[in-house]
Amino acid sequence: MPEQAPTRDGAGQLRRDYVWNTAASLLTSLSTVLMLAVVTRAAGVAAGGVYSLALAVGQQFQTLGMFEVRTFHITDVRRQFSFGTYLAARVLTVTLMIGGILGYASFAHQSASPWWLVALIALLRVFDAVEDVYYNELQRSGRLDLGGRASCIRTVVTTATFCLVLLIDGDLLTATLATLLTSTAALLGAYLPVCRPLFPLSPRWSPAPVLHVLRACLPLFLSSFLAMYLSNAPRYAIDSILSSHEQGIFAILYMPAVAINLLSLFIYRPMVTRMATQWTAGDVSGFRQAVLKGLAGTAGALVVVAAVSAWAGPWVLQLVFGEDVSAYLVELMVLVCAGGLNAAGVILFYALTTVRRQVLVLVGYAVAGITAFLLCPVLVGQHGLLGAALAYLVSLATLVSALLLPLVLHRPLSRPARTEGS
C-alpha cells in the first residue's frame, strides 16, 4: 500500500487537530505532575526526588531515542523520505537510548538510591520515543487528531497503572514494573489500528536514506540533547551536592515552568507543519507571522503563570504535593521566568529547523550548555536551590539570545529538497 499524502484540510480538520493535540499535551503534562504528586504523598519527598531524577535521566536519553527527527519529519511535507525510513531510524536510536539509560544509571548516578530503580523509572520514557514516530507520521498525513487521540489512550493507561499500584502497594519498584508492562500493551493497542489504514507499518532498511535522515538530524539531536541538559543540569548538580529531599523540593518548584511550556505548545505545535508549507511555498511573511504568534503565546503564558505563582503558587503546590514550599517563593518565581525563556527557545528551535539552519541551532545550544555546565555546580554549591534556579535562568537567557540573532539576520536561501526516490 503506498503512503498517502494529506487529504484532509480546512478549518474543521485544524480544529480537530487542536482539540486532540491539546488533550494529548495536557494529559502528558498532567501525568508528570500527578505521578510526582502520588510518589511524594505515598512514599515521601525524598522518594519524589529519586523519581524526578530518574525522570530527568529518562528525558535526557529520550532525546537520543527521538534523535530530534520530529521537527524534520513533520516538516517533510514534500515527502523526501518514507515512513519506513523514519521508523527504521527510530529503531536504531531507541536501542541507543536504552543503552544510554542503563549506562548512566549504573556508572554516573551519585545518590544513595539503587541504580536499577533509577534505570527502570527512566525506561518509562522509551514509550514516548517509540510513540513519537507514529504521531509524527499521522501529523504529516494531515491526521494529527488521530495521533492525539492515541496518545491520550496510552497516557491514561500508563498514569493510571503507576498511580493505582503505588497507592495500593506503596512500592516504587512494583509500580514501575507494572507500568512497563501495561504501557507496552497500550502503545500497540492505541496506535497500530489507526496507523495501519493510512500507511505501511514496516521499517524500510535502506542504509542510504536512513543514514541521510540521521545525518540531517544530527545537529538537531545534539541541540535537543543540550536543551534537555539545560533543564537537567540543576538536577545533576543537586544530585551530586545536595540531598534527595532537596531534589524533591526542586521538582515541585519546577512544575509551574512546565505549565508555561504546555500552554505554549497548545498554540504552536499544530502550526508547525503548516508553517513549513508556508516556507516551502515562499510565503516568508506568513512564516514570520507564525513565529511571532508562537512567541506572543509564550509571553502570554508566562504572564498568566507568573501571576498565579506569585499569588497562590506555594499554596497550590502544597495542596497538590503535600509539601510546604512557601519558604521558596523566590526560587519559584525565578524558575517560572526560566520556563518562559525555555518555551521561547523551543519556538525559535522550530523556526530555525524549518528553514534548515540546524547548525545555527546547535551553536546556540552549545553556548547555553557550556554556560549551564560552568554555572550549575558553582551556584548550587554556594546558594543551594536558589543557585540551581539562577543557573537555569541565566543559561536559558543565553540560549534565547543565541537563537534569536540568526533569525533576525536571516535571508531566505533554501530551495525545495528532492524526494527520496528522485
C-alpha positions in Angstrom: 0.0 0.0 0.0 1.5 3.3 -1.0 1.8 6.0 1.6 -1.0 8.5 1.5 -0.4 12.2 1.3 -2.5 14.5 3.4 -6.1 14.6 2.1 -8.0 16.5 4.8 -7.7 20.2 5.3 -9.7 23.2 6.3 -11.0 24.7 9.5 -12.7 21.6 10.6 -9.6 19.4 10.5 -7.5 22.1 12.1 -10.0 22.4 14.9 -9.8 18.6 15.5 -6.1 18.8 15.4 -6.0 21.5 18.0 -8.5 19.7 20.3 -6.8 16.3 20.3 -3.3 17.7 20.3 -4.2 19.9 23.2 -5.8 17.0 25.0 -2.7 14.8 24.5 -0.3 17.6 25.6 -2.4 18.4 28.6 -2.6 14.7 29.7 1.1 14.2 29.2 2.0 17.2 31.3 -0.7 16.4 33.9 0.5 12.8 34.1 4.0 14.0 35.1 2.5 16.2 37.8 0.1 13.5 39.1 2.7 10.8 39.2 5.2 13.0 41.1 2.3 14.0 43.5 1.4 10.4 44.2 5.1 9.5 44.8 5.6 12.3 47.2 2.3 11.6 49.1 2.6 7.8 49.1 6.4 7.5 49.6 7.7 10.9 50.8 9.5 13.9 49.3 12.9 12.0 49.2 11.3 9.3 47.0 9.9 12.1 44.9 13.4 13.3 44.5 14.5 9.9 43.3 11.6 9.8 40.9 12.3 13.2 39.5 16.0 12.5 39.0 15.1 9.2 37.2 12.6 11.1 35.1 15.3 13.6 34.2 17.6 10.8 33.1 14.9 9.2 31.0 14.1 12.6 29.4 17.8 13.2 28.8 18.2 10.0 26.8 14.8 10.2 25.3 16.4 12.9 23.1 18.7 10.2 21.9 15.8 7.9 21.2 13.9 10.5 19.3 17.1 12.0 17.7 15.0 15.1 17.2 13.7 13.7 14.0 10.2 15.0 14.9 10.8 18.5 13.6 12.4 17.2 10.4 9.7 14.6 9.9 6.6 16.7 10.3 8.1 19.5 8.2 9.0 17.0 5.4 5.8 18.0 3.6 7.3 17.1 0.2 7.8 13.5 1.5 11.5 13.4 0.8 11.6 10.3 3.0 9.0 7.5 3.6 7.6 6.5 6.9 9.5 3.2 6.7 12.8 5.1 6.6 11.8 7.2 9.7 10.7 4.0 11.5 14.0 2.2 10.8 15.9 5.2 12.0 13.8 5.2 15.2 14.5 1.5 15.9 18.2 2.3 15.9 18.0 5.4 18.1 15.7 3.8 20.7 18.2 0.9 21.0 20.9 3.5 21.7 18.6 5.2 24.2 18.1 2.1 26.3 21.9 1.6 26.4 22.4 5.2 27.4 20.0 4.9 30.3 21.5 1.7 31.6 25.0 3.1 31.3 24.2 6.4 33.1 22.3 4.7 35.9 25.0 2.2 36.6 28.0 4.4 36.3 27.2 8.1 36.7 24.3 8.1 39.2 25.6 9.5 42.5 22.8 9.5 45.1 22.1 6.6 47.6 19.1 5.3 45.7 19.6 2.0 43.8 20.8 2.4 40.2 18.5 -0.2 38.8 15.4 1.6 40.3 16.6 4.9 38.6 17.1 2.9 35.3 13.7 1.2 35.4 11.8 4.5 36.0 13.9 6.2 33.3 12.9 3.4 30.8 9.3 4.5 31.0 10.3 7.3 28.6 11.1 4.7 25.9 7.4 4.5 25.1 7.4 8.3 24.4 10.2 7.9 22.0 8.5 5.0 20.1 5.2 6.7 20.1 6.6 9.8 18.6 7.4 8.3 15.2 3.8 7.3 14.6 2.5 10.6 16.0 4.7 12.4 13.6 3.5 10.5 10.5 -0.1 11.0 11.5 0.5 14.7 11.7 2.4 14.7 8.3 -0.6 12.8 6.9 -3.0 15.5 8.0 -4.4 13.5 10.9 -2.8 15.0 14.0 -6.2 14.4 15.7 -5.7 10.6 15.4 -2.2 10.9 16.9 -3.5 13.0 19.8 -6.3 10.5 20.5 -4.0 7.5 20.5 -1.5 9.4 22.8 -4.4 10.2 25.2 -5.2 6.5 25.5 -1.7 5.5 26.2 -1.1 8.2 28.7 -4.2 7.4 30.6 -3.3 3.7 30.9 0.3 4.4 31.9 -0.6 7.0 34.5 -3.5 5.1 36.0 -1.4 1.9 36.3 1.5 3.7 38.0 -0.6 5.7 40.4 -3.0 2.9 41.4 -0.3 0.3 42.0 1.8 2.8 44.0 -1.2 3.8 46.2 -2.2 0.2 46.8 1.3 -1.3 47.3 3.4 1.7 48.3 6.5 0.4 46.5 8.0 2.4 43.7 9.7 -0.6 42.1 6.4 -2.6 41.8 4.6 0.4 40.3 7.3 0.9 37.8 7.4 -2.8 36.7 3.6 -2.9 36.3 3.6 0.3 34.3 6.3 -1.0 31.9 4.0 -4.0 31.1 0.8 -2.1 30.6 2.5 0.7 28.6 3.7 -1.8 26.1 0.1 -3.1 25.5 -1.3 0.4 25.5 1.1 1.6 22.8 0.4 -1.2 20.5 -3.3 -1.1 21.0 -3.7 2.6 20.6 -1.5 3.2 17.5 -1.5 0.2 15.3 -5.2 0.2 14.4 -5.3 3.9 13.4 -2.0 3.9 11.6 -2.4 0.7 9.5 -5.1 2.1 7.1 -3.1 5.2 6.4 0.5 4.0 5.8 2.7 0.8 5.8 4.0 0.0 9.2 7.1 -1.9 8.3 10.6 -0.3 8.6 12.5 0.3 5.4 16.0 -0.9 6.0 17.7 1.0 3.1 21.0 2.3 4.6 21.4 5.4 2.4 18.0 7.1 3.3 18.3 6.1 7.0 21.8 7.5 7.2 20.6 10.6 5.4 17.9 11.2 7.9 20.2 10.6 10.9 22.9 12.8 9.4 20.5 15.6 8.6 19.1 15.4 12.2 22.4 15.1 14.0 22.8 18.8 14.7 19.1 18.8 15.8 19.7 15.8 18.1 22.8 17.4 19.6 20.9 20.6 20.1 18.0 18.7 21.7 20.4 16.7 23.9 21.9 20.0 25.1 18.4 21.5 25.5 17.5 18.7 27.9 20.8 19.1 29.6 19.9 22.7 30.2 16.8 21.6 32.0 18.5 18.8 33.9 21.9 20.4 34.8 20.5 21.8 38.0 19.2 18.4 39.0 22.5 16.7 38.2 24.3 19.3 40.4 21.7 18.8 43.2 22.3 15.0 42.9 26.0 15.5 43.5 25.9 18.2 46.1 22.6 18.2 48.0 20.1 15.6 49.2 17.2 13.6 47.7 14.8 15.7 49.8 16.1 18.9 48.2 15.9 17.2 44.8 12.2 16.6 45.6 11.6 20.2 46.6 13.2 21.4 43.3 11.0 19.0 41.3 7.9 20.6 43.0 9.1 24.1 42.4 9.7 23.3 38.7 6.1 22.3 38.0 4.8 25.9 37.1 7.6 26.2 34.5 6.2 23.0 32.9 2.8 24.7 32.7 4.3 27.5 30.6 5.8 25.0 28.1 2.4 23.2 28.0 0.4 26.4 27.2 2.9 27.4 24.5 2.8 24.0 22.8 -1.0 24.1 22.7 -0.8 27.1 20.5 2.3 26.3 18.5 2.7 22.6 17.8 -0.3 22.2 15.4 1.1 25.1 13.4 4.5 23.6 12.6 3.6 21.6 9.5 1.6 24.5 8.1 4.5 26.8 8.8 6.8 24.5 6.9 4.3 24.6 4.0 4.4 28.4 4.0 8.1 28.4 4.0 8.5 26.0 1.1 5.8 27.9 -0.9 7.8 31.1 -0.4 5.3 32.7 2.0 8.0 34.3 4.1 5.6 36.8 5.6 3.2 34.0 6.8 6.2 32.1 8.2 7.3 35.1 10.2 3.8 35.7 11.5 3.6 32.1 12.7 6.9 32.6 14.7 5.7 35.8 16.2 2.4 34.3 17.2 4.3 31.5 18.9 6.4 34.0 20.8 3.4 36.1 21.7 1.6 33.0 23.0 4.6 32.2 25.2 4.7 35.7 26.6 1.0 35.5 27.4 1.5 32.1 29.1 4.4 33.5 31.2 2.3 36.4 32.4 -0.6 34.1 33.5 1.6 31.5 35.2 3.8 34.2 36.9 0.7 36.0 38.3 -0.8 32.8 39.6 2.5 31.6 41.1 3.2 34.9 42.9 -0.4 35.0 44.3 -1.0 31.4 45.2 1.9 29.2 43.9 3.1 27.8 47.2 -0.4 27.1 48.4 -1.3 25.3 45.2 1.9 23.3 45.2 1.3 22.3 48.8 -2.2 21.2 48.0 -1.0 19.0 45.1 2.2 17.6 46.5 1.6 17.8 50.3 4.8 19.8 51.0 5.1 23.3 52.3 7.3 25.3 49.8 6.3 28.8 51.0 9.9 29.4 52.0 11.0 29.0 48.4 8.9 31.7 46.7 11.9 33.5 45.2 13.2 30.2 43.7 9.7 29.5 42.4 9.5 32.9 40.6 13.0 32.5 39.1 12.0 29.1 37.7 8.8 30.5 36.3 10.7 33.1 34.4 13.2 30.5 33.2 10.2 28.4 32.0 9.1 31.2 29.8 12.5 31.5 28.2 12.6 27.8 27.7 9.3 27.8 25.8 10.6 30.7 23.6 13.7 28.7 22.9 11.6 25.8 21.7 9.7 28.0 19.3 13.0 29.5 17.9 14.3 26.0 17.6 11.3 25.0 15.4 11.7 28.1 13.3 15.4 27.6 12.6 14.8 24.0 11.8 12.1 24.8 9.3 14.5 27.0 7.3 17.0 24.1 7.7 19.6 26.1 9.8 20.3 23.2 12.1 23.9 24.1 12.6 22.9 27.5 14.0 20.6 25.8 16.4 23.4 23.6 17.6 25.7 26.6 18.1 23.1 28.3 20.2 22.5 25.3 22.4 26.3 24.6 22.7 26.9 28.1 24.1 24.0 27.7 26.5 25.1 24.2 27.5 28.6 25.4 28.4 27.1 28.2 30.4 25.0 25.7 32.4 27.9 23.3 32.8 30.0 26.1 34.3 27.4 27.8 36.4 25.3 24.9 38.0 28.0 23.3 40.3 29.2 26.7 41.4 25.9 28.3 42.2 24.3 25.2 43.7 27.3 24.8 45.9 27.1 28.4 47.0 23.4 29.1 47.1 21.6 25.7 47.2 18.3 25.6 45.4 18.3 29.3 44.6 21.6 28.8 42.9 20.1 26.0 40.8 17.2 28.2 39.7 19.5 31.2 38.9 21.9 29.0 36.9 18.9 27.7 34.9 17.6 31.2 34.2 21.0 32.5 33.0 21.5 29.5 30.8 18.2 29.9 29.1 18.6 33.7 28.6 21.9 32.8 26.8 20.1 30.3 24.6 17.3 32.6 23.5 19.7 35.4 22.7 21.8 32.9 20.6 18.8 31.6 18.7 17.1 34.9 18.1 20.1 36.6 16.5 20.4 34.4 13.3 16.6 34.6 12.8 16.7 38.4 12.9 19.6 38.5 10.4 18.5 35.6 8.2 17.7 35.8 4.5 15.7 33.1 2.6 18.3 30.9 0.8 16.9 27.4 0.8 15.5 25.5 -2.2 12.9 22.6 -2.1 14.6 19.3 -1.3 14.4 16.3 -3.6 12.2 13.4 -2.8 13.7 10.1 -1.6 13.2 8.4 -4.9 14.4 11.2 -7.1 
